[in-house]
Amino acid sequence: AVERLAKELDHHAADPEGVIHANFNQHVAATGRFSSSEPNLQNLTKTEDDDPREFLVRRAIVPRPGNVFHMLDFDQMEFRLMLDYAARFAHDKDGVLQLIAKVLGGLDVHAATGELAGIPRRSAKTVNFLTIYGGGVTLLAERLGVSETEARATQDSIFRAAPEIRVFIRRVIDAAEKRGHVVNWFGRRCLFPDANFAYRAPNHVIQGGCADVVKVAMNRIDDYLHAFQTKLVLMIHDELVFEGPASEAAEVIPHVKEIMEKCYPAKFVPLTCGVDHSFKSLADKVEGIANGRAS
């Protein structure tokens, strides 16, 4: 199956050396995120998402001989950015600071949210996602597999634990309704000429803000990598993939990580990155930086 996928990609999108050249489009997604086409390399799930089809596609993408992939992925980027915004919007920061303290103490955002709200991590994750994406109670109930009354109670438990998140969402929606636009951290405007769609504004601020962080990082990294063989070869939303000789990794990858983590001017919750590498494929990840020897 992997060989068949590789042949299909090679037939439709690869150059004579077998290198895939997808299109990356800056002005297709409404939030400002990159989209990808011919082929779409943005919708590659991660191993833990357990989608065998897309996992096989990741396994079909391999580094060229003598090179290693390094995959640097922002840690729960949208949720950390949301918390940073929520703290800035807060009147009384006690709730959000409890949540931030747990996150900065090592818990992931969903586990920290669940612990504060007294609900399972999986439920907290579902609510967190739909909070950012503007999903209503009906969709939340469907995703949680419960009644709308239970779904609303679950969401309310999170808002009670961190009320500043609700304040942030309300203020952003109000701004979109009254002004017809919102502005993200980078200064980019997202237009909402129809107030009926203002409920989407928090997603534009967060997802669009994350997109701008990644774009700033890509430009700064490109400037830095001019002196090295290592190059940025792929971006999958919050993940950047680099290809180069393992001998450069110890010098290059920590600096790239630092660039990524410092692009966003955080006040409360800094953005962080995880680092994996692979001599085999995008799917076969090993935590950390390659040891400098070809493998």
Order of alpha helices (4+ residues) and beta strands (2+ residues): alpha-beta-beta-alpha-beta-alpha-alpha-alpha-alpha-alpha-alpha-alpha-beta-beta-alpha-beta-beta-alpha-beta-beta
